[in-house]
Amino acid sequence: MSAVGFLAAQAPDAEARRIFDDDVAELGYVMNVSKLWAYQPATLNHLFTLMGETYATEDLTFRQRGILVTACASTVGDAYCSLAWGTKLASKSDAETAAGILRGVDDRLTLAEQAMARWARKVVRDPNHTSAADVQELRDAGFGDAQIFAMTAYVALRLAFSTINDALGARPDSAFRSSAPEAVLDAVDYGRPIDE
């Protein structure tokens, strides 16, 4: 039996097949993380539903979510989500902006976006050392407390997703070699290597 990460490939049930079909419809192939999550496709669906609720409640834009995920993924050293979301963010802004966030350089972002990226990195690095001053920085950037909660919950859920994928050895899909912008590929010099 073939492997996905460190686990044997799981025979997909009907729910996993739906995830695989969605991947093929959107990307033309089944993602390695989808193959991994074939062990618990219902959990994956619940996790993504929960993530969706966190950002939909406070209308976090695609760009804002992209900033939060790339800041989160790069801080934890997750190459998979860094490449996936760096590529998505580059398509909605530009490759240099996405690569900058992946490197921890936020000078191409607005002041509010810079505050978001800093917050995401603090949540990932050491949530026990965030402070009231850090939250006030977000308020000063124009975010209300409900938005701050939503951003924090979204980052924490993305961190859970990254942790499971990374711990079980999911490698970024080989398709990133051609689909990710060169600046994004160059910025992701950490985590697991791209699949062959």
C-alpha positions as CSV (number, residue, x, y, z in Angstrom):
1,M,0.0,0.0,0.0
2,S,1.3,3.5,-0.8
3,A,2.0,6.1,1.9
4,V,0.8,9.6,2.5
5,G,3.2,11.3,4.8
6,F,4.2,8.8,7.5
7,L,0.9,6.8,7.3
8,A,-0.3,4.2,4.9
9,A,-2.8,5.6,2.3
10,Q,-6.4,5.2,3.6
11,A,-9.0,3.8,1.3
12,P,-11.4,6.7,0.9
13,D,-15.0,6.5,2.0
14,A,-17.8,8.4,0.3
15,E,-17.0,11.6,2.3
16,A,-13.3,11.4,1.5
17,R,-14.2,10.8,-2.2
18,R,-16.2,14.1,-2.2
19,I,-13.1,15.9,-0.8
20,F,-11.0,14.3,-3.5
21,D,-13.5,15.2,-6.2
22,D,-13.5,18.8,-5.0
23,D,-9.7,18.9,-5.2
24,V,-9.8,17.5,-8.8
25,A,-12.5,20.0,-9.8
26,E,-10.5,23.0,-8.4
27,L,-6.9,21.9,-8.9
28,G,-6.8,19.0,-11.3
29,Y,-5.3,16.6,-8.7
30,V,-5.9,15.3,-5.2
31,M,-3.9,17.1,-2.6
32,N,-1.6,15.2,-0.2
33,V,-3.4,16.7,2.8
34,S,-6.7,15.5,1.4
35,K,-5.2,12.0,1.2
36,L,-4.0,12.3,4.8
37,W,-7.3,13.5,6.0
38,A,-9.1,10.5,4.4
39,Y,-8.6,9.0,7.8
40,Q,-11.1,11.4,9.2
41,P,-12.8,13.4,6.4
42,A,-15.7,14.4,8.7
43,T,-13.2,16.0,11.1
44,L,-11.7,17.9,8.2
45,N,-15.1,19.1,7.1
46,H,-16.0,20.2,10.6
47,L,-12.7,22.0,11.0
48,F,-13.1,23.9,7.8
49,T,-16.7,24.7,8.7
50,L,-15.5,26.1,12.0
51,M,-12.8,28.1,10.3
52,G,-15.4,29.5,7.9
53,E,-17.6,30.5,10.8
54,T,-14.8,32.4,12.5
55,Y,-14.1,34.6,9.5
56,A,-17.6,34.9,8.1
57,T,-18.9,36.2,11.4
58,E,-16.7,39.2,11.2
59,D,-16.3,39.4,7.5
60,L,-12.6,38.9,7.3
61,T,-11.7,39.4,3.6
62,F,-9.8,36.8,1.5
63,R,-6.7,39.1,1.7
64,Q,-6.9,39.4,5.5
65,R,-7.3,35.6,5.8
66,G,-4.3,35.2,3.4
67,I,-2.2,37.5,5.6
68,L,-3.2,35.6,8.8
69,V,-2.5,32.2,7.3
70,T,0.8,33.0,5.6
71,A,2.0,34.7,8.9
72,C,0.9,31.7,10.9
73,A,2.2,29.0,8.6
74,S,5.6,30.7,8.1
75,T,6.0,31.2,11.8
76,V,5.4,27.6,12.6
77,G,7.6,26.5,9.7
78,D,4.7,24.9,7.7
79,A,5.9,24.8,4.1
80,Y,2.6,23.2,2.8
81,C,0.3,26.0,3.9
82,S,2.9,28.6,3.2
83,L,3.1,27.6,-0.4
84,A,-0.6,27.1,-0.8
85,W,-1.6,30.4,0.8
86,G,1.4,32.3,-0.4
87,T,0.3,31.4,-3.9
88,K,-3.3,32.3,-3.3
89,L,-2.3,35.6,-1.7
90,A,0.0,36.4,-4.6
91,S,-2.8,35.9,-7.0
92,K,-4.9,38.5,-5.1
93,S,-2.0,41.0,-4.5
94,D,1.4,40.2,-5.9
95,A,4.2,37.7,-5.3
96,E,6.5,40.1,-3.5
97,T,3.9,41.0,-0.9
98,A,3.2,37.3,-0.3
99,A,6.9,36.4,-0.1
100,G,7.5,39.3,2.3
101,I,4.9,38.1,4.7
102,L,6.4,34.6,4.5
103,R,9.8,36.1,5.4
104,G,8.3,38.2,8.2
105,V,8.7,41.5,6.3
106,D,5.4,43.3,6.2
107,D,6.4,46.7,4.6
108,R,4.1,46.2,1.6
109,L,1.1,45.9,3.9
110,T,-1.1,48.6,5.3
111,L,-0.6,49.5,8.9
112,A,-3.8,47.5,9.9
113,E,-2.5,44.5,7.9
114,Q,0.9,44.7,9.6
115,A,-0.8,44.6,13.0
116,M,-2.7,41.5,11.9
117,A,0.4,39.8,10.7
118,R,2.3,40.6,14.0
119,W,-0.6,39.3,16.0
120,A,-0.8,36.0,14.1
121,R,2.9,35.5,14.7
122,K,2.6,36.2,18.4
123,V,-0.3,33.8,18.8
124,V,1.7,31.1,17.1
125,R,5.0,31.7,18.8
126,D,3.9,32.0,22.4
127,P,0.2,32.7,23.2
128,N,1.0,33.0,26.9
129,H,3.1,36.0,26.3
130,T,0.6,38.1,24.4
131,S,-0.5,41.2,26.4
132,A,-3.2,43.8,26.7
133,A,-0.9,46.1,24.8
134,D,-0.8,43.7,21.9
135,V,-4.6,43.7,21.8
136,Q,-4.6,47.5,22.1
137,E,-2.4,47.7,19.0
138,L,-5.0,45.8,17.1
139,R,-7.7,48.2,18.4
140,D,-5.6,51.2,17.4
141,A,-5.3,49.7,13.9
142,G,-9.1,49.8,13.7
143,F,-10.2,46.3,14.7
144,G,-13.0,45.8,17.2
145,D,-12.9,43.1,19.9
146,A,-15.1,40.7,18.0
147,Q,-12.8,41.0,15.0
148,I,-9.8,40.4,17.3
149,F,-11.5,37.3,18.7
150,A,-12.3,36.0,15.1
151,M,-8.7,36.6,13.9
152,T,-7.3,34.7,17.0
153,A,-9.7,31.8,16.6
154,Y,-8.9,31.6,12.9
155,V,-5.2,31.5,13.5
156,A,-5.5,28.9,16.2
157,L,-7.6,26.7,14.0
158,R,-5.1,27.1,11.1
159,L,-2.3,26.2,13.5
160,A,-4.2,23.0,14.5
161,F,-4.5,22.1,10.8
162,S,-0.8,22.7,10.1
163,T,0.3,20.8,13.2
164,I,-1.6,17.7,12.2
165,N,-0.3,17.8,8.6
166,D,3.3,18.5,9.6
167,A,3.4,16.0,12.4
168,L,2.2,13.2,10.1
169,G,4.7,14.1,7.3
170,A,2.4,15.6,4.6
171,R,4.7,17.1,2.0
172,P,3.6,20.0,-0.2
173,D,2.2,18.9,-3.5
174,S,4.6,18.6,-6.5
175,A,2.3,20.9,-8.4
176,F,3.6,23.9,-6.3
177,R,6.9,23.7,-8.3
178,S,5.0,25.1,-11.3
179,S,2.0,26.9,-9.7
180,A,3.7,28.9,-7.0
181,P,5.4,32.1,-8.0
182,E,9.2,32.1,-7.9
183,A,9.3,34.7,-5.1
184,V,7.0,32.5,-2.9
185,L,9.1,29.3,-3.7
186,D,12.2,31.2,-2.7
187,A,10.7,32.5,0.5
188,V,9.7,29.0,1.7
189,D,13.1,27.6,2.7
190,Y,11.7,25.7,5.8
191,G,9.5,22.8,6.6
192,R,9.0,19.6,4.6
193,P,10.3,19.6,1.0
194,I,8.0,19.6,-2.0
195,D,6.9,16.2,-3.1
196,E,8.6,14.5,-6.0
